[in-house]
Amino acid sequence: MPKITYIEHDGAVHTVEAELGSTVMETALRNDVASIVAECGGSCTCATCLVHVDETWFAVVGPPSAEEEEMLDTAFEVKPTSRLSCQIKVTEALDGLIVRTPAYQGR
């Protein structure tokens, strides 16, 4: 299984195994990554699962869709490598992925 490392805004680090086909958001929720709120449950309607993809991984993860871009426009602390974790599907290619969470998810 691919491993994903979540680095929370407070410095807490979680390196966890992710199921293929799940999302980065679902993996965070299953592994108690507290700074992923995911109020909408992964339907790309709230932007409370925002992550900053490590720059070395952004090309592998890829850019957001037009729908995701609209939600990112409403989010806090958006950076050029920001993505909604509900929109990133876990594949073998993401083994070793590193994402960081912002201090505020719009709660």
N, C-alpha and C positions, 0 to 999 in steps of 0.2 A: 504494500500500500504506500502511496505517496505520503511524504511528511510535509507539513506546513508549519512554519514558525510565525506565531502572532506575537508582536511586541506591543504591549499596551502603553498608553500615554504615561503611565506611572512607572514604567520600566519593567513591569512583570513580563516574563517571557514564557510562552507556552509552545512547545514543539510537540505536535500531535500527529497521529496517523489519520489519513482521510480516506473515505470510501470513494472509489472511482464512480463517477456519475453524480455524486452529491455536489453541493456548492461549498465554497469557502465559508459562507455564512452558516450553513447547516453544520459544518464541521466545527465552527467556533461554538455554536450553541450546544452541541453534544459534548463539548469539552470544557464548558464553563468559562469561556473567555468573556469576562464580565462587560467589557466595553463594546461588544457587539450587541446592540439592543434589538434590532430586527422587529420593529413594531408591526409591520405589515406581513410578516411571515415569509417574505421572499418574493413578493409580487411586484417589486420595483415601483412602489408607490409611496415610500416614506423617506428614503435616504438615511435611515438610522443604522445601517450596516456598512457605512463608509469605511474604506481602508485606503491606505497609501501603499501602493505596491512598490517594493524595493526597486530602485531604478534598474538594477541588473536583470530583473524579472519582467519588466513592463512589456518588452517586445514579445516575450513568450505568452504572457497573459492576453495581450492585445488591447486595442482601444475599446472604449464603450460604444454601445449602439446609440442610435439617435434617441430612443426612448430613455435610455440610461443617462445620456447627456442632459436631457430635460430635468431629470431628478437631481443630478449633480448641481445644476444651476440653483437649486433650492437648499443645498446642503451647506454646512459650516466647515471651515478649514479645508476647502478644496485646493488641491495641488495638481500639477500637470500629470502626476501618476495616480491620481485618485480613481477608484472604482467602487461600485457597490458590490459587496462580497456576495450578495444573492445572485449576481449575474455572472460569476466566475465559476464555471464547471470544473471539477477536479478531474484531471487526466494524468496519465503517467508522466507527461512532459512537465507537470508542475511539481514533481518531487523535489523538495528543497525550497519551495516558494517561501518568501519572507514578506509579510505585510505588517504595517504599523497602524494602530488605531488613533484617531484624534482624541483630544481631551473632552470634546463635546459632540454628542450625536443628535442633538435637537430634541432632547427629552423634555 
